[in-house]
Amino acid sequence: MALSRGQFVAYALASGVALDIGDVVVPPPPASAYAAPAPPALLAGQALTSSTVRLLWTAVAGADSYRVYRDDQLIADQPGTLLEDNGLAATTTYRYEVTAVVGGLESARSAPVVVVTQQPDPASPPSAPTNLKASSITSSSVKLSWTKSTSVAKVTGYRILRGPSGARSRTWSRSRRPTAAPPTPRASSSPTAPTSSRSAPSTSPGTSDRPPPSSSRPAPRATRAPPRRCRAAA
């Protein structure tokens, strides 16, 4: 197949051959002009939800764009260094790689990163913990232990309710430490200290606890008149 003059020159230059055309010598371009760029040095991935993965990588100097591969399939060609991959399956492992594109040349792929998506959001609340036990009970503390929930969803924590015995759990709440009840007075067992069920009368200022004087006076005692002495006649 015969090549035209222009095709021959382009082929020779691409092959690194120097051409002598008349008085003009056309040198081949430097090898660095055709060298592929370096791939991104660092690629990180994080599962945000059960269907979304976030990727972040370091920039490459002079890069025009970046190509993102998921399980060897090209999923994005963009200028930025951040990508959120959506529409994924829950609890599934994915492998990602990124390349840099400079002047139409694509770099080798970066070191891969493996990301596992999260579990699906629970459609129902998690199961209740079981085998609740109390130990190391003192006057001011108690140690609790229980068997963790068997829910398929990720359990992020446990809530502990405290309330009086026999009360409904809806009325329970976190309260302050109860104060000690005052001591109950004991009845005296001494025979010389009799007890009375009657309470002492209360007195107010300006009053006396003596009974009020009677309005009637006692009748005076009757006095006997002295006997008269009679003198006998002579």
C-alpha positions, 0 to 999 in steps of 0.5 A: 500500500503506497503512502502519500507524502503527508502519511509517510511523514506522520508515520515516520514522526510517530515511529521516532524516525528523523526525516531529512526533507530538502534543507530541513531536518525534522527531528522526532518528538521527545519520548516524554511527549508520548509517555503515559501519565502517572495514575492517582497515587491514592484512592479511598472509598467509603460506603455511605448507605446500602446503595451508595459508595463515595470515592476520593483520589489524589489529583494528577498534575496536568490531567484533563480528566479521570476515568473510574472503573468498577469491577473492570467496567468504566462507569465515569469520565470526569474532571473532578477527584470526587465521585458518588456511585449510586444504585448499588446492591446492599451488602455487596463487595465492589472493586474500584480503580481510577486512571488519569487522562492527559492529552488523550493518553490514559495512565495505568490504573491506580491501586484498587480499593474494595468497598462493601455496601451497608446493610439495608435499612430495617423495615421493622424495629430491632428485636429486644435484648434478652437475658437481662441480669443485675449483679454487684448490687450495692446501696448506690450502684448496680451492674447490668448485663444482657444478650445483644439484639439479633436484628439484621440491621446494625444496632447503634446503641441501647437505651436503659430505663429505670423506675420504681418496682411495679410501675409501668415502663412508660412512666420510667425516666432517668431520675436523681439518686433517691435520698435516704428516708428519715429513721422511724421513731421507736416506742419506748419500752421503759415502764416508767415512760407511759405513752398516751394517744392524746396529743398535748394541747397547743398554746398560742402567745398570750394564752395560758394552758390553765383551765378557765376560771369557773363563772360560779362561786362556791357557796359560803359555809354555814356558821354556827352561833355561839350558845347563850348562857342563862343565869339561874334565878335565886 
